[in-house]
Amino acid sequence: AGSTLSFPAATLLASTQIFVDGGGQTFVNGASPVIFDASQLPFGATLLQATGTGSLLDLSSVESLVDSRNDNTQSATTHTVAAADGGSIVLSGLRTVVTPIRVEDQISFVASDTGTIDLASLSSTSGIGRTGFQASGSGSISLGDLSLSTNTVFSVSTGGAIQAEVIRQAEGASTSTIQLLTADAQLVVGLLDL
């Protein structure tokens, strides 16, 4: 089994990247709400990553993920939250995601190869940049009642699954895209209003 770290008194995670593998576990699940501010991290960085069976990032106290970076270029860059090979990321308290300042930049949530990401309380995305949700290889992402204000791409392939209670496009918001790339891809939504 891997190491365990716990930060029960955290209220701000700024310019922070957290990686666990080999059964390692990190907890940011105290009583106080936490802001995860990724706006100063390098362009193209992985923000959070859980890789391997038993590996867990429990960030259930994080209520806001702010990724309002500006790389001042025309090149598209992505910040990634990734669960792979049986790893799990719990962001069950996350309510809002603020995307990058530039329209070509993105924040992506990627679950692959039986990795799981819990975003059950995510209720809104805002900002100018894009948001991506990608599931493949029996990876899964759980969403609740989500209102999209940003250009959002849902991409599901190779046994991946994205589940949501409701996905709706906010009035005046950018276009969203749903891509089911293989026959065994699953997008299960109680109500879809795009």
C-alpha positions as CSV (number, residue, x, y, z in Angstrom):
1,A,0.0,0.0,0.0
2,G,1.1,3.6,-0.7
3,S,1.6,6.5,1.6
4,T,-1.2,8.6,3.1
5,L,-1.2,12.4,3.4
6,S,-4.0,14.5,5.0
7,F,-4.6,18.2,5.0
8,P,-7.8,18.6,7.1
9,A,-7.3,22.4,7.8
10,A,-6.6,23.5,4.2
11,T,-8.7,26.4,2.9
12,L,-6.6,27.3,-0.2
13,L,-4.6,25.2,-2.6
14,A,-2.8,27.7,-4.9
15,S,-0.4,26.7,-7.7
16,T,-0.6,23.1,-6.4
17,Q,-0.3,19.8,-8.3
18,I,-1.2,16.6,-6.5
19,F,-0.2,13.1,-7.8
20,V,-0.9,9.7,-6.2
21,D,0.0,6.3,-7.5
22,G,0.8,2.8,-6.2
23,G,-2.1,2.9,-3.7
24,G,-1.1,6.3,-2.3
25,Q,-3.9,8.4,-0.8
26,T,-4.2,12.2,-0.2
27,F,-7.1,13.7,1.7
28,V,-8.3,17.4,1.6
29,N,-11.6,16.7,3.3
30,G,-11.8,18.8,6.4
31,A,-14.8,20.9,7.5
32,S,-13.8,24.2,5.8
33,P,-14.5,24.8,2.1
34,V,-11.3,24.9,-0.1
35,I,-10.5,26.9,-3.2
36,F,-8.2,25.2,-5.7
37,D,-6.5,28.0,-7.7
38,A,-4.6,26.7,-10.7
39,S,-4.4,30.0,-12.5
40,Q,-0.6,30.4,-12.0
41,L,0.4,26.8,-12.9
42,P,2.4,26.2,-16.1
43,F,0.4,25.8,-19.3
44,G,-0.3,22.2,-20.2
45,A,0.1,21.0,-16.6
46,T,-1.6,18.1,-15.0
47,L,-3.3,19.5,-11.8
48,L,-4.5,16.3,-10.2
49,Q,-3.7,12.7,-11.0
50,A,-4.6,9.4,-9.4
51,T,-3.0,6.3,-11.1
52,G,-3.3,2.7,-10.0
53,T,-5.7,0.5,-8.0
54,G,-6.3,1.9,-4.5
55,S,-4.8,5.3,-5.4
56,L,-7.1,8.0,-4.1
57,L,-7.3,11.8,-4.2
58,D,-10.1,12.7,-1.8
59,L,-10.6,16.5,-2.3
60,S,-14.2,16.5,-1.2
61,S,-13.7,19.8,0.6
62,V,-12.8,21.6,-2.6
63,E,-15.8,23.8,-3.6
64,S,-14.2,25.9,-6.4
65,L,-11.6,25.2,-9.0
66,V,-10.3,28.4,-10.5
67,D,-8.3,28.0,-13.7
68,S,-8.5,31.6,-15.1
69,R,-5.0,31.5,-16.6
70,N,-3.9,33.6,-19.6
71,D,-1.0,32.3,-21.6
72,N,-1.1,35.4,-23.9
73,T,-0.7,33.1,-27.0
74,Q,-2.9,31.8,-29.7
75,S,-1.8,28.2,-28.9
76,A,-4.3,25.9,-27.2
77,T,-3.2,24.6,-23.8
78,T,-4.9,22.3,-21.4
79,H,-4.9,21.8,-17.6
80,T,-5.9,18.2,-16.7
81,V,-7.5,16.4,-13.8
82,A,-6.8,12.7,-14.6
83,A,-7.8,9.3,-13.0
84,A,-6.3,6.2,-14.6
85,D,-5.7,2.5,-14.1
86,G,-8.2,2.2,-11.2
87,G,-7.2,5.4,-9.5
88,S,-10.0,7.6,-8.0
89,I,-10.4,11.4,-7.7
90,V,-13.2,12.5,-5.3
91,L,-14.3,16.1,-5.9
92,S,-17.8,15.5,-4.6
93,G,-18.0,19.0,-3.0
94,L,-16.8,20.9,-6.1
95,R,-19.6,23.3,-7.2
96,T,-17.9,25.6,-9.7
97,V,-15.2,25.5,-12.3
98,V,-13.8,28.8,-13.7
99,T,-12.2,28.1,-17.1
100,P,-9.1,29.9,-18.7
101,I,-9.4,33.4,-20.0
102,R,-8.6,32.5,-23.6
103,V,-11.2,30.8,-25.8
104,E,-8.7,28.2,-27.1
105,D,-7.5,27.0,-23.7
106,Q,-9.2,24.3,-21.7
107,I,-9.5,22.4,-18.4
108,S,-10.2,18.7,-18.9
109,F,-11.4,16.0,-16.5
110,V,-10.2,12.6,-17.9
111,A,-11.1,9.2,-16.6
112,S,-9.4,6.2,-18.4
113,D,-8.7,2.5,-17.8
114,T,-11.2,2.1,-14.9
115,G,-10.2,5.4,-13.3
116,T,-13.1,7.3,-11.7
117,I,-13.8,11.0,-11.1
118,D,-16.6,12.1,-8.7
119,L,-18.0,15.5,-9.6
120,A,-21.5,14.9,-8.1
121,S,-22.0,18.4,-6.8
122,L,-20.6,20.3,-9.8
123,S,-23.3,22.8,-10.7
124,S,-21.7,25.3,-13.0
125,T,-18.8,26.1,-15.4
126,S,-18.0,29.7,-16.3
127,G,-15.4,31.7,-18.1
128,I,-14.3,32.1,-21.7
129,G,-12.2,28.9,-22.1
130,R,-13.4,25.4,-22.7
131,T,-14.3,22.5,-20.4
132,G,-13.8,18.9,-21.3
133,F,-15.1,15.6,-19.8
134,Q,-13.5,12.5,-21.3
135,A,-14.1,8.9,-20.3
136,S,-12.5,5.8,-22.0
137,G,-11.4,2.3,-21.2
138,S,-14.1,1.7,-18.6
139,G,-13.2,5.0,-16.9
140,S,-16.2,6.9,-15.5
141,I,-17.1,10.4,-14.5
142,S,-20.1,11.2,-12.3
143,L,-21.9,14.6,-12.5
144,G,-24.9,15.9,-10.8
145,D,-27.1,18.8,-12.0
146,L,-24.8,20.8,-14.3
147,S,-25.4,24.2,-15.9
148,L,-22.8,25.0,-18.7
149,S,-21.8,28.5,-19.5
150,T,-18.7,27.5,-21.4
151,N,-17.9,25.6,-24.6
152,T,-18.0,22.1,-23.3
153,V,-17.0,18.8,-24.9
154,F,-18.2,15.4,-23.6
155,S,-16.1,12.7,-25.2
156,V,-16.8,9.0,-24.4
157,S,-15.1,6.0,-26.0
158,T,-14.1,2.4,-25.4
159,G,-16.4,1.4,-22.6
160,G,-16.1,4.8,-20.9
161,A,-19.1,6.3,-19.1
162,I,-20.3,9.7,-18.1
163,Q,-23.3,9.9,-15.8
164,A,-25.3,13.0,-14.9
165,E,-28.6,13.9,-13.4
166,V,-29.0,17.0,-15.6
167,I,-26.9,18.8,-18.2
168,R,-28.2,22.1,-19.4
169,Q,-26.8,24.9,-21.4
170,A,-27.0,28.3,-19.7
171,E,-28.8,31.0,-21.7
172,G,-26.5,32.7,-24.1
173,A,-23.7,30.2,-23.5
174,S,-21.4,28.7,-26.1
175,T,-22.1,25.5,-27.9
176,S,-21.4,22.1,-26.3
177,T,-20.5,18.9,-28.1
178,I,-21.2,15.3,-27.3
179,Q,-19.0,12.7,-28.9
180,L,-19.8,9.0,-28.4
181,L,-16.8,7.5,-30.3
182,T,-17.5,3.8,-29.9
183,A,-20.5,1.5,-29.7
184,D,-19.8,0.7,-26.0
185,A,-19.5,4.3,-24.9
186,Q,-22.2,5.5,-22.4
187,L,-23.6,8.9,-21.7
188,V,-26.4,8.5,-19.2
189,V,-28.2,11.7,-18.4
190,G,-31.6,12.1,-16.6
191,L,-32.3,15.4,-18.5
192,L,-30.3,16.8,-21.4
193,D,-31.1,20.4,-22.3
194,L,-28.4,21.8,-24.8
